[in-house]
Amino acid sequence: MSKGRPKAELVVSEAEREQLLSMSRSRSLPASMVLRAKIVLGCERAPNSEVARALSTHPATVGKWRNRFIAQRLSGLHDEWRPGKPRTIDDERLAELIHKTLHSKPAAGTHWSVREIAQETKISKSSVHRFFQLFGLQPHRQETFKLSSDPFFIEKVRDVVGLYLSPPDNAIVLCVDEKSQVQALERTQPLLPMGLGYVEGVTHDYTRHGTTTLFAALNVLDGSVMAQCKPRHRHQEYLSFLRHIDKAVPPELDVHLVCDNYATHKHAKVKAWLVSHPRWHVHFTPTSASWLNQVERFFALITDKAIRRGSFSSVRELIEKIELFIAHHNQGCKPFVWAASAESILAKIQRLCNRINGTAH
């Protein structure tokens, strides 16, 4: 005579069996879900006790998930929602934390730290740190910006960006500028080479051996650079560099020159030379908007790759390093891809102005 209550019949459809087999073989699902799928598949052919022994689990566990599958099918194999521990920080205290972080400063400082704001609001440091991450609050950080005051800012932006996005036919577009006062710094002690587990070491002190000025012209079309290093930064050197460019560019091409408003670029002798060379067309970037000049990106590249971490015993050695980097750059050069339209730039500046004025939505 059989003992115990009779078990409800377990019937698995073909579609359910395919999904259970997939779950039981999965390497990405949680181990608990894989075990439950194996339990249901095993109970289709054997009693609970045998399934429990085969899967090294308790018979009560097998019975639980067998009954859950019979009652709720595949959805019953998922964990039920659990409310978890009640919140200890209500919405009002959280709102107070965010408001105080955004709209106030500590009495003796310029910005809140996690510890200071935690002490002020009586919220634990770990909770403050978690809320800062959740809402993207970073009071310890600061970014710089500069709004141009050029009265013709919009017109100049459209002019320069138009050259980048739609350059004229039978012409070359060159971004020209100078990187002045490039110092030939020699470290007082040899570098400590990089190794496994530690970075390259360099002394903080150095010996100055003089400076040079790098004049560069970036070809917007292919990313190549024409450059010269000169001892000074005057209109004479700038004019000499323009003559160098004029000889290098084929005579049948017009030259569209993008440069900033530095006084050297607007000197009377420079203007007179440009008038005598009608194929040259100058496009000035707005005041305080050097980011519009693509050659600035090249200056950042050469500073990072060849100058900042170098050690030079003379200006001549510095110049040789610069010339070597430019020659190597031109061998495999690629243009900097300009994707921003004039309208998108102006819209971004409008949003920035709204944030400054407190009218952003």
N, C-alpha and C positions, 0 to 999 in steps of 0.2 A: 504494500500500500504506500503510495507517494506521500511525502510530508511537505508542509509549507504551502504557501499560496501559489496558485498557478501563475506563470509569467505571461504577460501580454505578448502576443505574437509579433515578432519583428519582421517586417516586410520592407525590402529596399528595392526601389525601382531602378531601371537601368541607368537613367540619367543621374540619380542620386549616387549609384555605385561608382560611376565614372568620376564624379566630383569627389567622393570619399577617397577613391584610389589616388587621385591627384593630390589631395590634402595629405594623405598618409606618406607620400613620397617627397613632399615639399621640403626644401632646405631654407626657405625664406619665412615660412609661417612659424609662429611660436611653438615650442615643443609641446605645450599643453594641447594645442589644436591638433597637432599630428597624432598625439596619443588618443584623443577622443575619436578621431576618424578610424584609427586602428581598432578601438574598442567596438565600435558599431559594426565594422566589417567582420570582426571575430565573432561577435554575438549572433551574426547571421548563420553561422555554421556550428557553433559550440556553446555549451552552457557558460554561465558567468564565471564559475570557479576555474574552468580551464583557461578561459580568456585572461583572467587575473594572473594565473601562474605563467602563462606565455608572455605576458607583457610586464611581469614583475610589479604588479600593482595590487591594491586591496580589492576584494570582491565588492565591497560597498561602493567603491568608485566606479567599477564596471556597471553595477546596477543603476547608479545615478545617471550616467550618460546614456545608457540603454533606454531608460524611461524618458529622459529628456528628448531623445531623438524620436521615440514613438509619439510623444505628445506634440512636439514642435518641429519635427523634421530637422533639416540642416540648420535652420536658424537657432535651434535649441542648443547647438554645440558652442555657441559664442557665449562669453561671459555676460552676465546681467550687469546693468548699470549699478554702480555703488556710489552712494553720496559722498563718501570720504569724510575726512575730519572737517568739522565746521570751521568757517573762516574766523580768524581772530582779528582781522583788520577789515572794518566795514568800509562802505563806499565813501562815507564822509571823511574818514581819516585818510583814505587814499587820495581823495580830491584835495585835501589840505596839503598833503605831501607834494603833489604835482604843482599846485598853485604856488606854494612857498618856493619850490625849486625854480619855477619859471619867472616869478614876479618879485622876488626879494633877494637880498644878499646878506651874508653874515655880518655882524657888527664890525668885525676886525679883518674882513677879507673881501676879495672880489668875486668869489664864487663858492658854492657849497661843495663840500666833500661828502662822501657817503657817511663818514663818522659824524660829521657836524650836523647834517640834516637828520640823521638818526637820533642824535641826542636832542635836537630841537623838537622833533615830532614824537619822541618816545616810541619809535618803531625800531625794531632790531636792524642791525647793519645788514644781515643777510637778506631780510625782506626788502630793505631799501634798494640794495643792489639788484635784486630780482625785478623790482618794479622799474628801476632805471632801464634795465635791459628790455623789459616788456614794452615800455613806451618810447624807447629810443632817446632817453634823456642822457646827455653827456656834458654836465656842467664843467668838467675838468678840461674840456677841449674848446678851442677857439679858432675860427678860420678868418683870414683876412679878405678884404674886398676893396675895390676902389671904383667909384662911379665917375665917369668922365664928365667934365663940365664944358666940353666943347660945344659951342652953339650949333655946329653943323654935324653933330654926332650921327644922326640918322642918315644924312646924305653920304657921309664918308663910309659908314658901315655898309650901306647898299652898294657903294662904288667898289670897295675892296672885295667884299664877298662875291659880288657879281663877277669879278675877275677870276676868283678861285673856281666858282661853279660853272662859269661859261666863258673861258678865255677867248679872246679875239683870234681870228684867223690871221695867218702870216705874221705872227708876233710871238714873242717870248715874254713870259711874266716872271720877273725876278723880285724876290723879297730881300731887301738889303738892310743891313744894320752893322753896328760895330759892338764888339765885346771889348770894352776898354779896361785898362789896368789889370790885365791878366798877369798875376804875380808868378815869378820863378822862385818857388819856395823849396829849400833843401832841408829835409829833416836832419836834426842834429845827431841822430843815431840810426843804425840800419833797421829796416822793417823786420818785425817778427812774422815769419811766414804762417799762413793758415795751416791748420792741422785737423786731425779727427777730434772733434769735440770742442774746438776753440777757433775763434776768428783771427784774422790778420791783425797784428798789433802795430801801432805807429806812435811815435812820441808826439806830445802836444806842442812842443816848441820847435822852432825852425829858424833858418837864416834866410833873409831876403836877398835876392841877387838882381833885382830890377823888375821891370814890367814891359809888356808889349801890348799892342792893341790889335785885335783880330777883326779885319774887315771881311765880311762874307756876303755872298749873293746866292740865294737858294733858288734853283729853277723849279717852279711849281709843277711843271709838266712831268719831269722824271726824277726829281729829288736830288740831282747833282748840285755840287757846291763849287763856286769859284771863290777863292779866298787869298788874302795877302795879310801878312803881319807887318805892322809899321810901328816905329818907336813912339809916335805921338798921335794925338787925336784932334786934328784940326781940319779946317776946310781944305787945306792944301792936300793932306793925305786922302781925304774923301774924294776930291776931284781926281787925284791920281788913280784911285781905284775905279772910278767911273770910266776913265780913259782905258784902263786895263780891260774892263768889261766890253767897252765899245769895240776894241780890237778883236776880242774873242767871239763876239756874236756876229754871225753872217750878215753882210750889209743889206741883204734883201728883207730882213726881218725888222719889224718895229720892236721897240723895247718898252715894256710897261713896268715901271719901277714902283714897288710898294715900300715905303719907308715912313719913319715917324717924324715928329715935328721938332727934332733937335735942331738947334740954331745952325750947326754946321751944315745941315742939309738944305738950309734956306739962305745960305750966304750969297751975297751979290755976285761973286765970281762963279759960284755954282749955277745960279740962275742964268747968268750970261752964257755959260757953256751949254746949258740945256737948250736955250733959245737958238744957239748956232747949230744944234743937232736936232732937227725937227722929228726924227724918227723916235726920239725919246719922249715918253709920256709919264709924268710923275703922279702917283696916287698916295696921298698922305693918310695915314691912319688917324683916328681921333686922338686928341690929347688924353693921356693916361689910359691908353688902350693898346699897349704893346702886344697883348695876347692875340691881336688880329694879324700880327706879322709872323708868318710861318717860320722865318729864320730864327726866331726866338726858341722854337722847339729844337732846332739843330744846336743852338748854343747850349741848351740844357743837356743835350745828348753828349756833346764833346766835353762839357764840364764834368759830367758823371763818369764818362768812360776813359778820359785821357788826362784830365787836368787835376781834379780835386785830390785824388789819391796818389798823384805822382810826386816824385822828389827830383828837383832839377838843380844842378850845380851852376847853371848860367842861363841867361835869356836865350842864348843860341840853342841850348839843349831843349828848352821849352818850345821854341819855334819849330825845331826839327820834329818834336813829338806831335805838335799840332798838324804840321804838314803831312806827316806819316798817317795820322788818323784820317785826314781829309782824303788823301789818295786811296786809302783802303775803303773809305765810305763810298767814294765815287765808283769803285769797281763793281759794287753790288747794290747801288743806291736804288731806293724806291721812293715814290712821292708820298708825302704825308696826305692822307685822305681827309679832305675838308667836307663834312657832311651837313653842317649847320647852315640853314638859310638865314638871310637877313631878318626875315619876319620872326623866326624862332628865337634869334638872339634878342631882338627888341622885346619880344613877349617875356623872355626870361628876366630882362632888366626891369620890365614893368612889374613883374611879380616881386622882385627884390625891393623895388621902391614901395610897393604896397606893404610889405613886411616892415620896412623901416618906419613908415607912417602909421602903422597899426591898422591898416584898412584891408588887410588880406582876409579872404573868406575861407 
